[in-house]
Amino acid sequence: MRNRRQPSRHDLDVLNPRPLARHVAAAIMVVALGCSGDDQTAPAEDTAAAAAATSTSPASSIVSSSTVGSEGTLEVATTTATTTDPVTTAVDTTAVDTTAVNTTAATSTPPVDVPSPAALGPYGVGRTTVAVTDETRARPLTIDVWYPIAPGTAGAPAIYSFAPGIELPSAVALADTPAATDGPFPLVVYSHGSGGLRYIAAFFTETLASHGFVVAAPDHTGNTAVELLLGGAASFEASAVDRPLDVSFVVDQLLAKSADPADALAGSVDAERIGVAGHSFGGYTALAGVSGITVAGTAVPADPRVGAIVAMAPATQRLADAELAAVDVPTMLLVGTSDRTTPVDPNVTRPWALLPASPRYRVELAAAGHQSFTDVCRYQRDLPTLADVPELVIDAVDSFATEGCAPELMPIERAHELTNTYAISFFQAHLAGNPGYAALIEPDAVIGADVTVEFAG
């Protein structure tokens, strides 16, 4: 096993990651110079997380498995497993007016009979990529869309590309396959962190789609790895304004595609069930989109179509108290206690004290780090297995991985399992209208000693 270089600086400013950018820029340039071909796909930071997708729960669950066939097709099989003691009680969290904390150390069967949100759901997953332009801002955006497809569908696996010639296939999603016809489905827009890319958390976006959601994730132009690493990055103020506007534009585009009988996603999106999830600067984006913000004199109104949000390791210090106090939709704050980039205090403690949202959840994963909510550990594991990957690229991924994959942190499989359990259950209960899932994330649900939940409603 090769010895991994330890970077000299561990703490990175999520909203100004230029030290890391300088390090990785050379890596990406080496890749660009060292590879040939016509593929102009931008270098990316994400792909599917097979470990999270195949994890199981003691609950009654619908578990999917996938294999790559000899012809390069990905075949998805779906089987159903049942628990011996199902409980079907639905919990109405809107009737609760208490705050509680779960510090239970044991693990037991979740108290509901629903497909396990920690594993793949009853649908297969399709993925398509669209390039559009917001003409009002002259702003091009590239959007990945994951969506439910019929179980058992066969097709070519979706490919997540770091750079020309450096690609990792999805173990879950199929490229451009027909959408399931039993929609419409809830829509969740996912917003990546500063210096990320649209498929930075495929472990989550793919699994969410398999549970009956359309998931759309834009590259936030000016704030992606491409611009931060190779030049052309926008200022913080510009990105802070553009990001929530990007989310609203993505909602517009997906609703238009769903309303177009000729579109591959016709009839797929329910305009009455729209949510937003985001990581780091994307957590800011999710909150800003429902509060409305003013940045450097530019006002961005709240988007009233958004009905629920999940903010993962959110960067909230640039949100004013009054803006946080305007977040009035169901909200989940999901954070790792070992996060050094957006530490719990003040990035979660202050919003938790100010948010009027009902219901709202504060979920802390013990010893999880800032990158525990991304797929960086898979990159660290799999990129060295590919041919002709420059050492500089591997070193760059290693430096990102210090806040997600270090041995003292929560194992990444567990971090992804808990992220999917809580975030997907939240969206099922408070966006999709499946209240049985609320019981999975109640503070008294026995999940484990490595997670603490506070709830107010």
Beta strands, then each sheet from edge to edge (+ up, - down):
strand 1: 61-68
strand 2: 74-81
strand 3: 100-102
strand 4: 124-134
strand 5: 139-149
strand 6: 154-155
strand 7: 157-163
strand 8: 166-175
strand 9: 185-191
strand 10: 214-218
strand 11: 269-279
strand 12: 293-295
strand 13: 298-300
strand 14: 306-312
strand 15: 331-336
strand 16: 360-365
strand 17: 451-456
sheet 1: 1+ 2- 6+
sheet 2: 3+ 17- 16+ 15+ 14+ 11+ 9+ 10+ 5- 4+ 8+ 7-
sheet 3: 12+ 13-
end
